[in-house]
Amino acid sequence: MFYVISYDDSEMKNGEFENYSEALSFAEKHNTTCNFTIEEYDSEKDYPDNL
């Protein structure tokens, strides 16, 4: 699956992870000072236009 991680400081990361838990682990390690949301997509084609 493909995931987009959006942090409260407007930073965004996207990539392919095996599952939600892997994306969550990456998000928590990457930026420890901001809250974030994770959105799941079937493919990179489905990412929002602003990426």
Sequence and secondary structure as in RCSB ss.txt:
>XXXX:A:sequence
MFYVISYDDSEMKNGEFENYSEALSFAEKHNTTCNFTIEEYDSEKDYPDNL
>XXXX:A:secstr
 EEEEEETTS EEEEE SSHHHHHHHHHHH SSS EEEEEESSGGGS TT 
